[in-house]
Amino acid sequence: MKLTSALLLLLSLSAPIADARRATSSVASIPRGGATKQSVAFHKDARVWGGDNATVKDVRGGDGGGTSTMTSHLFNMVKAIVGVGVLSLPAGIAAFGDAPSAAVPAAALIAVIGSIAAYNFSLLGRLCAMTGATSYKSAWEETVGASTAWIPGSSCVIKTFFAVLAYSMVLGDTFSALFETFGLNVSREKALVGLTVTVLLPLCKLKDLSSLAPFSLLGIAGMLYTALAMAVRFFDGSYAEGGKLAADVAESLRPAIGTKGASAVFSSNAFILICMLSTAYMAHFNAPKFYLELENNTIARWNTCVATSFSISILFFIGIAAMGFSTFGGASNGLILNNYSTKDSIMGFSRVAVAFALVFTYPLAFVGCRDGTLEMMKVPKEERTDAKLNNLTYIILASVTAVALKITDLSFIMSFGGATLGNALIYVYPAMMFRSAVKNLGDDATAAQKLEVKLAMAFAALGIGMGAIGTKMALAKL
């Protein structure tokens, strides 16, 4: 509750509506760029964006036509935030520490980075309220300009490619371990290629994925079970020295508890964890969609939804990161499930749950990458024939599989992807859009909006700094 309250305070203080009450309602409703639509006509009490004389002074949101209840929305947002990336966080802590006390500053970093990510997630929704944008790319078009919209568009596509790549890497490791559980010696490479050809390719070629949507619910259930199972194994000492399962894992994966504790967070290696978090919290390209689908999407309700969902996700991340790292210390693998014995029935079920969820959510992420590629290639929807879709599917899936066979360290993908595209999508692009939005208001911008621009740009500068150092540290691990 305290974490949620703190996030709500941050979001409410940053919302640029404090000085907006002096606005009048006689404002030109000329959409930016000469479009014919009335961008924010569906927003209650919102001044219309666009044109040289248009302003946004009182953006409260609401009446957006969304039908998702608060409870449903919270669940869906947590599901979008908590993904497979959380399973690499123990390795992020192990990048700078190997003593249990290192988990303490790591938990603080998870909370701080999560709070900043929540602020920018909220900011994207408020930009939609201001401009009438319906997607990340259109928010850029309405603020910065259409001529450079390919920048965030291509970033989203490449980031989705990284997400699909992470899925393939986890599936290769997980299915190889599952085969070993049943006494079959199947290498990671064979497991991944076999799964890709026989299961993933047919699923990715489906033209209607609506039947797969319910399976995505298993993802959060699988992660919840995994967190509980990891807690059980930590407290029962099964993997501690002399534990009943300690000898059943490879020596390189056995607990390595050392002396680098809380103070080790001041090492530059801590930036690896920080950048991994930029990938773990990456759901921002869906922020406009979540804002528009929320029932009665007032800014107050939107901020409550964002604060609560990110608070739950932060606690989830801290739990898995702390339990995994505290159990295995400096030996924590890039995919923490690899540290657990294939003879461990409790963790074996966790592997089954994660694998099953990933197989059926894989096509949903893959289609986002494929369709985004077509958008960037400016292929009209009427020209997207089955043959073209299938050919592009073969190319992307083959590329993903080839890279997944070559790179085996999930923590590298998480840290490098977070340091580059994750930081841009979470910190930099939203700040640039908000600064342009306020600049376009001219003299009609409120003091609160001008002040918030400085806050947003400070977070952007922080993101750039973290990204530069994180990229260097991630590449150094290769």
C-alpha positions as CSV (number, residue, x, y, z in Angstrom):
1,M,0.0,0.0,0.0
2,K,2.8,2.4,0.8
3,L,4.5,1.8,-2.5
4,T,1.2,2.3,-4.4
5,S,0.6,5.5,-2.4
6,A,4.1,6.8,-3.2
7,L,3.6,6.2,-6.9
8,L,0.2,7.9,-6.9
9,L,1.8,10.9,-5.2
10,L,4.4,11.1,-7.9
11,L,1.9,10.7,-10.7
12,S,-0.5,13.2,-9.2
13,L,2.2,15.8,-8.6
14,S,3.4,15.4,-12.2
15,A,0.1,15.6,-13.9
16,P,0.0,19.0,-15.6
17,I,-3.5,20.0,-14.6
18,A,-2.9,22.0,-11.5
19,D,-2.9,25.4,-13.2
20,A,-5.4,24.4,-15.9
21,R,-8.6,25.6,-14.2
22,R,-8.2,29.1,-15.7
23,A,-8.9,27.7,-19.2
24,T,-12.0,28.7,-21.1
25,S,-14.1,26.5,-23.4
26,S,-14.1,28.5,-26.5
27,V,-11.1,26.9,-28.2
28,A,-10.5,26.2,-31.9
29,S,-10.8,22.5,-32.7
30,I,-8.5,22.3,-35.7
31,P,-6.5,19.1,-35.6
32,R,-2.8,19.3,-36.0
33,G,-1.5,19.0,-39.5
34,G,-4.8,19.7,-41.1
35,A,-6.4,16.3,-40.5
36,T,-10.2,16.2,-40.6
37,K,-10.7,14.3,-37.3
38,Q,-11.4,16.1,-34.1
39,S,-8.6,14.5,-32.1
40,V,-9.9,14.7,-28.5
41,A,-13.6,15.3,-28.9
42,F,-14.2,12.1,-26.9
43,H,-12.4,13.4,-23.8
44,K,-14.4,15.0,-21.1
45,D,-13.4,18.5,-20.2
46,A,-10.3,18.3,-22.5
47,R,-9.4,21.2,-24.6
48,V,-8.8,20.2,-28.2
49,W,-5.2,19.8,-29.5
50,G,-4.0,21.1,-32.8
51,G,-3.4,24.1,-35.0
52,D,-1.6,27.3,-34.1
53,N,-4.5,28.6,-31.9
54,A,-5.5,25.4,-30.2
55,T,-4.5,24.6,-26.6
56,V,-4.8,21.9,-24.0
57,K,-5.4,23.5,-20.6
58,D,-7.7,21.2,-18.7
59,V,-7.0,17.5,-19.5
60,R,-9.0,15.3,-17.2
61,G,-9.7,12.5,-19.7
62,G,-12.8,10.4,-19.4
63,D,-15.6,9.3,-21.8
64,G,-13.0,7.7,-24.1
65,G,-15.3,4.8,-25.0
66,G,-13.2,2.2,-23.2
67,T,-15.0,-0.8,-21.7
68,S,-12.3,-2.4,-19.5
69,T,-13.1,-2.3,-15.8
70,M,-10.4,-1.2,-13.3
71,T,-10.0,-4.8,-12.0
72,S,-9.7,-6.3,-15.5
73,H,-7.3,-3.5,-16.5
74,L,-5.1,-4.0,-13.5
75,F,-4.7,-7.7,-14.3
76,N,-4.0,-7.1,-18.0
77,M,-1.4,-4.4,-17.2
78,V,0.4,-6.6,-14.7
79,K,0.4,-9.4,-17.3
80,A,1.9,-7.1,-19.8
81,I,4.6,-5.9,-17.5
82,V,5.6,-9.2,-15.8
83,G,7.1,-11.3,-18.6
84,V,9.9,-13.7,-19.1
85,G,12.5,-11.0,-18.4
86,V,11.9,-11.3,-14.7
87,L,13.7,-14.7,-14.7
88,S,17.0,-13.0,-15.6
89,L,17.0,-10.5,-12.8
90,P,18.9,-12.7,-10.3
91,A,21.8,-12.7,-12.8
92,G,21.6,-8.9,-12.9
93,I,22.3,-8.8,-9.1
94,A,25.0,-11.4,-9.6
95,A,26.7,-9.1,-12.1
96,F,27.9,-6.9,-9.2
97,G,27.5,-9.0,-6.0
98,D,27.6,-12.5,-4.6
99,A,26.6,-12.0,-1.0
100,P,22.9,-12.1,0.2
101,S,23.1,-8.4,1.3
102,A,23.5,-7.4,-2.3
103,A,19.8,-8.1,-2.7
104,V,19.0,-5.1,-0.5
105,P,20.2,-2.3,-2.8
106,A,19.0,-4.3,-5.8
107,A,15.5,-4.2,-4.4
108,A,15.8,-0.5,-4.0
109,L,17.0,-0.2,-7.7
110,I,14.1,-2.3,-8.8
111,A,11.6,0.0,-6.9
112,V,13.2,3.3,-8.1
113,I,13.5,2.2,-11.8
114,G,10.0,0.8,-11.6
115,S,8.6,4.1,-10.3
116,I,10.3,6.1,-13.0
117,A,8.9,3.6,-15.6
118,A,5.5,4.0,-14.1
119,Y,5.7,7.8,-14.4
120,N,6.6,7.6,-18.1
121,F,3.8,5.0,-18.7
122,S,1.4,7.5,-17.1
123,L,2.8,10.3,-19.2
124,L,2.1,8.4,-22.4
125,G,-1.5,8.0,-21.5
126,R,-1.8,11.7,-20.6
127,L,-0.2,12.6,-24.0
128,C,-3.0,10.6,-25.6
129,A,-5.6,12.6,-23.6
130,M,-3.9,15.8,-24.8
131,T,-3.5,14.9,-28.5
132,G,-6.1,12.3,-29.2
133,A,-3.3,9.9,-30.3
134,T,-4.2,6.2,-30.4
135,S,-0.7,4.6,-30.5
136,Y,2.9,5.3,-29.5
137,K,3.7,6.2,-33.1
138,S,0.7,8.5,-33.6
139,A,1.6,10.3,-30.3
140,W,4.9,11.1,-31.8
141,E,3.3,12.2,-35.0
142,E,0.9,14.5,-33.1
143,T,3.7,16.1,-31.1
144,V,7.2,15.9,-32.6
145,G,6.0,15.4,-36.2
146,A,5.2,12.7,-38.8
147,S,8.5,13.0,-40.7
148,T,10.4,11.4,-37.9
149,A,7.8,8.9,-36.7
150,W,9.9,6.1,-38.1
151,I,12.2,6.5,-35.2
152,P,9.9,5.3,-32.4
153,G,8.2,3.0,-35.0
154,S,11.4,1.1,-35.8
155,S,12.4,1.1,-32.2
156,C,9.2,-0.7,-31.3
157,V,9.7,-3.2,-34.0
158,I,13.3,-4.0,-33.1
159,K,12.4,-4.2,-29.4
160,T,9.6,-6.7,-30.2
161,F,12.3,-8.7,-32.1
162,F,14.3,-8.8,-28.9
163,A,11.3,-10.0,-27.0
164,V,10.7,-12.8,-29.5
165,L,14.4,-13.7,-29.3
166,A,14.2,-13.9,-25.5
167,Y,11.2,-16.2,-25.9
168,S,13.1,-18.6,-28.2
169,M,16.1,-18.6,-25.9
170,V,14.0,-19.5,-22.9
171,L,12.1,-22.2,-24.8
172,G,15.3,-23.8,-26.0
173,D,16.7,-24.0,-22.4
174,T,13.4,-25.0,-20.9
175,F,12.5,-27.8,-23.3
176,S,16.1,-29.2,-23.1
177,A,15.7,-29.4,-19.3
178,L,12.3,-30.9,-19.6
179,F,13.6,-33.7,-21.9
180,E,16.3,-34.4,-19.4
181,T,13.7,-34.7,-16.6
182,F,12.2,-37.5,-18.6
183,G,15.6,-39.2,-19.1
184,L,16.1,-37.9,-22.7
185,N,19.4,-36.2,-23.6
186,V,18.3,-33.5,-26.1
187,S,20.6,-30.5,-26.6
188,R,19.4,-26.9,-26.4
189,E,20.0,-26.5,-30.1
190,K,18.1,-29.6,-31.1
191,A,15.2,-28.7,-28.8
192,L,14.9,-25.2,-30.1
193,V,15.1,-26.2,-33.8
194,G,12.6,-29.0,-33.4
195,L,10.2,-26.8,-31.4
196,T,10.5,-24.0,-34.0
197,V,9.8,-26.2,-37.0
198,T,7.0,-28.4,-35.5
199,V,5.2,-26.0,-33.2
200,L,6.2,-22.3,-33.4
201,L,6.1,-22.0,-37.2
202,P,2.6,-23.4,-37.6
203,L,1.3,-21.2,-34.8
204,C,3.0,-18.1,-36.2
205,K,1.4,-18.8,-39.6
206,L,-2.1,-18.7,-38.1
207,K,-4.2,-15.9,-39.5
208,D,-6.5,-15.6,-36.5
209,L,-4.8,-15.6,-33.1
210,S,-7.9,-14.9,-31.1
211,S,-8.1,-18.5,-29.9
212,L,-4.6,-18.2,-28.4
213,A,-5.4,-15.1,-26.3
214,P,-6.7,-17.0,-23.2
215,F,-3.4,-18.9,-23.0
216,S,-1.6,-15.7,-22.2
217,L,-3.4,-15.8,-18.8
218,L,-1.2,-18.8,-18.0
219,G,1.9,-16.6,-18.1
220,I,1.1,-14.7,-14.9
221,A,-0.1,-17.9,-13.2
222,G,3.1,-19.6,-14.2
223,M,5.3,-16.7,-12.9
224,L,3.3,-16.6,-9.6
225,Y,3.9,-20.3,-9.1
226,T,7.6,-19.9,-10.0
227,A,8.0,-17.2,-7.4
228,L,6.4,-19.4,-4.7
229,A,8.4,-22.4,-5.7
230,M,11.7,-20.4,-5.6
231,A,10.7,-19.2,-2.1
232,V,10.1,-22.8,-1.0
233,R,13.5,-23.9,-2.3
234,F,15.3,-20.9,-0.6
235,F,13.8,-21.5,2.8
236,D,14.1,-25.3,2.8
237,G,17.8,-25.1,1.9
238,S,17.6,-27.8,-0.8
239,Y,20.4,-26.1,-2.8
240,A,22.5,-25.0,0.1
241,E,25.8,-26.8,0.8
242,G,24.9,-30.3,1.7
243,G,21.3,-29.8,0.6
244,K,19.3,-32.7,-0.9
245,L,19.5,-31.2,-4.5
246,A,22.8,-29.4,-4.4
247,A,24.7,-32.2,-6.0
248,D,22.2,-32.6,-8.8
249,V,23.2,-29.5,-10.7
250,A,26.4,-28.7,-12.7
251,E,29.2,-27.2,-10.5
252,S,29.0,-23.9,-12.4
253,L,25.4,-23.6,-11.4
254,R,25.7,-24.4,-7.7
255,P,25.4,-21.7,-5.1
256,A,28.4,-19.4,-5.0
257,I,28.1,-17.2,-1.9
258,G,30.9,-14.7,-1.5
259,T,31.7,-11.4,0.2
260,K,30.5,-8.8,-2.3
261,G,27.4,-7.5,-0.6
262,A,25.4,-4.3,-0.5
263,S,28.4,-1.9,-1.1
264,A,29.1,-3.7,-4.4
265,V,26.1,-1.8,-5.9
266,F,28.5,1.1,-6.4
267,S,30.4,-0.9,-9.0
268,S,29.7,0.0,-12.6
269,N,28.5,-3.6,-13.1
270,A,25.3,-2.5,-11.3
271,F,24.3,-0.8,-14.6
272,I,23.8,-4.3,-16.0
273,L,20.9,-4.8,-13.6
274,I,19.6,-1.3,-14.2
275,C,19.5,-1.8,-18.0
276,M,17.9,-5.3,-17.6
277,L,15.1,-3.5,-15.7
278,S,14.5,-1.3,-18.7
279,T,13.7,-4.4,-20.6
280,A,11.8,-6.1,-17.7
281,Y,9.4,-3.0,-17.3
282,M,9.1,-2.6,-21.1
283,A,5.4,-2.3,-21.9
284,H,5.3,1.3,-22.8
285,F,4.5,0.9,-26.5
286,N,1.1,-0.5,-25.3
287,A,0.4,2.5,-22.9
288,P,-1.9,4.3,-25.4
289,K,-3.9,1.1,-26.0
290,F,-4.3,0.6,-22.2
291,Y,-5.3,4.2,-21.7
292,L,-8.0,4.2,-24.4
293,E,-9.4,0.8,-23.3
294,L,-9.9,1.9,-19.7
295,E,-13.5,2.5,-18.8
296,N,-14.1,6.1,-17.8
297,N,-10.5,6.9,-18.4
298,T,-10.1,10.0,-16.3
299,I,-6.5,10.9,-15.5
300,A,-7.2,10.1,-11.8
301,R,-8.4,6.6,-12.7
302,W,-5.6,6.1,-15.2
303,N,-2.9,7.1,-12.6
304,T,-4.5,4.8,-10.0
305,C,-4.4,1.9,-12.5
306,V,-0.8,2.6,-13.4
307,A,0.4,3.1,-9.8
308,T,-1.3,-0.1,-8.7
309,S,-0.2,-2.3,-11.5
310,F,3.4,-1.1,-11.4
311,S,3.5,-1.6,-7.6
312,I,2.3,-5.2,-7.9
313,S,4.9,-5.7,-10.7
314,I,7.7,-4.1,-8.6
315,L,6.9,-6.5,-5.7
316,F,6.9,-9.4,-8.1
317,F,10.3,-8.5,-9.5
318,I,11.8,-8.0,-6.1
319,G,10.5,-11.4,-4.9
320,I,11.9,-13.4,-7.8
321,A,15.1,-11.5,-8.0
322,A,15.8,-11.8,-4.3
323,M,14.8,-15.4,-3.9
324,G,16.8,-16.6,-7.0
325,F,19.9,-14.5,-6.1
326,S,19.8,-15.4,-2.4
327,T,19.7,-19.1,-3.3
328,F,22.5,-19.2,-5.9
329,G,24.4,-15.9,-5.3
330,G,27.1,-15.2,-7.9
331,A,26.3,-18.4,-9.8
332,S,22.8,-17.1,-10.8
333,N,22.3,-18.0,-14.4
334,G,20.8,-15.6,-17.0
335,L,17.7,-17.8,-16.9
336,I,17.4,-18.6,-13.2
337,L,15.4,-21.8,-13.9
338,N,18.7,-23.3,-15.3
339,N,20.1,-23.3,-11.8
340,Y,17.5,-25.7,-10.5
341,S,17.9,-29.5,-10.8
342,T,16.0,-31.3,-13.5
343,K,15.2,-33.8,-10.7
344,D,13.4,-31.1,-8.7
345,S,9.7,-31.9,-9.2
346,I,8.6,-28.5,-7.8
347,M,10.7,-26.5,-10.2
348,G,10.0,-29.0,-13.0
349,F,6.3,-28.1,-12.9
350,S,7.4,-24.4,-13.0
351,R,9.3,-25.2,-16.2
352,V,6.2,-26.9,-17.7
353,A,4.0,-23.9,-16.8
354,V,6.5,-21.3,-18.2
355,A,7.1,-23.4,-21.4
356,F,3.4,-23.9,-22.0
357,A,2.6,-20.2,-21.5
358,L,5.4,-19.1,-23.8
359,V,4.6,-21.5,-26.6
360,F,1.1,-20.1,-26.9
361,T,2.0,-16.4,-26.3
362,Y,4.9,-16.6,-28.7
363,P,2.7,-16.0,-31.8
364,L,1.1,-13.0,-30.2
365,A,4.5,-11.3,-29.8
366,F,5.7,-12.6,-33.2
367,V,2.8,-11.1,-35.1
368,G,3.5,-7.7,-33.5
369,C,7.1,-7.9,-34.8
370,R,6.0,-9.1,-38.3
371,D,3.1,-6.5,-38.7
372,G,5.4,-3.8,-37.3
373,T,7.9,-4.7,-40.0
374,L,5.2,-4.4,-42.7
375,E,4.2,-1.0,-41.3
376,M,7.8,0.2,-41.5
377,M,8.0,-1.1,-45.1
378,K,4.8,0.8,-45.8
379,V,3.1,-2.2,-47.2
380,P,-0.7,-1.4,-47.6
381,K,-3.0,-3.9,-45.7
382,E,-4.7,-4.8,-49.0
383,E,-1.4,-6.0,-50.3
384,R,-0.5,-8.2,-47.4
385,T,-1.4,-11.5,-49.0
386,D,-1.0,-14.9,-47.3
387,A,2.0,-15.6,-49.4
388,K,3.8,-12.3,-48.4
389,L,2.9,-12.9,-44.7
390,N,4.2,-16.5,-44.8
391,N,7.4,-15.5,-46.6
392,L,8.1,-12.8,-44.0
393,T,7.2,-15.2,-41.2
394,Y,9.9,-17.6,-42.5
395,I,12.5,-14.9,-42.7
396,I,11.9,-13.4,-39.2
397,L,11.5,-16.8,-37.5
398,A,14.7,-18.2,-39.2
399,S,16.6,-15.0,-38.1
400,V,15.3,-15.2,-34.5
401,T,16.2,-18.9,-34.3
402,A,19.7,-18.4,-35.8
403,V,20.5,-15.7,-33.2
404,A,19.0,-17.7,-30.4
405,L,21.3,-20.6,-31.3
406,K,24.3,-18.4,-31.3
407,I,23.6,-16.4,-28.1
408,T,22.8,-18.4,-25.0
409,D,23.0,-15.7,-22.3
410,L,19.5,-14.3,-21.7
411,S,20.9,-11.6,-19.3
412,F,22.9,-10.1,-22.2
413,I,19.8,-9.8,-24.4
414,M,18.0,-8.2,-21.5
415,S,20.7,-5.8,-20.5
416,F,21.7,-4.8,-24.1
417,G,18.1,-4.4,-25.2
418,G,17.3,-2.4,-22.2
419,A,20.4,-0.2,-22.5
420,T,19.5,0.7,-26.0
421,L,15.9,0.5,-27.1
422,G,14.4,0.0,-23.7
423,N,15.8,3.3,-22.3
424,A,14.8,5.1,-25.5
425,L,11.2,3.9,-25.4
426,I,10.7,4.3,-21.6
427,Y,12.6,7.5,-20.8
428,V,13.7,9.4,-23.9
429,Y,10.9,9.4,-26.4
430,P,8.1,10.2,-24.0
431,A,10.1,13.2,-22.7
432,M,10.7,14.4,-26.2
433,M,7.0,14.1,-27.1
434,F,5.9,15.9,-23.9
435,R,8.4,18.7,-24.5
436,S,7.1,19.2,-28.0
437,A,3.5,19.0,-26.9
438,V,4.1,21.8,-24.3
439,K,6.2,23.8,-26.8
440,N,3.3,23.7,-29.3
441,L,1.0,25.2,-26.8
442,G,3.1,28.4,-26.7
443,D,1.8,30.9,-24.2
444,D,-1.1,28.7,-23.4
445,A,1.1,26.2,-21.6
446,T,0.6,26.2,-17.8
447,A,3.4,26.7,-15.3
448,A,2.8,23.1,-14.2
449,Q,3.3,21.8,-17.7
450,K,6.5,23.8,-18.2
451,L,7.9,22.5,-14.8
452,E,7.0,18.9,-15.7
453,V,9.0,19.2,-19.0
454,K,12.1,19.7,-16.8
455,L,11.3,16.6,-14.8
456,A,10.6,14.5,-18.0
457,M,13.8,15.7,-19.6
458,A,15.8,14.9,-16.4
459,F,14.5,11.4,-16.6
460,A,15.5,11.3,-20.3
461,A,19.0,12.4,-19.5
462,L,19.2,9.8,-16.8
463,G,18.0,7.2,-19.4
464,I,20.7,8.3,-21.9
465,G,23.4,8.1,-19.2
466,M,22.3,4.7,-18.0
467,G,22.0,3.4,-21.6
468,A,25.5,4.5,-22.5
469,I,27.2,2.9,-19.5
470,G,24.9,-0.1,-19.7
471,T,25.6,-0.8,-23.3
472,K,29.4,-0.7,-22.6
473,M,29.0,-3.1,-19.7
474,A,26.7,-5.5,-21.6
475,L,29.1,-5.7,-24.5
476,A,32.0,-6.2,-22.2
477,K,30.4,-9.5,-21.0
478,L,30.5,-11.0,-24.4
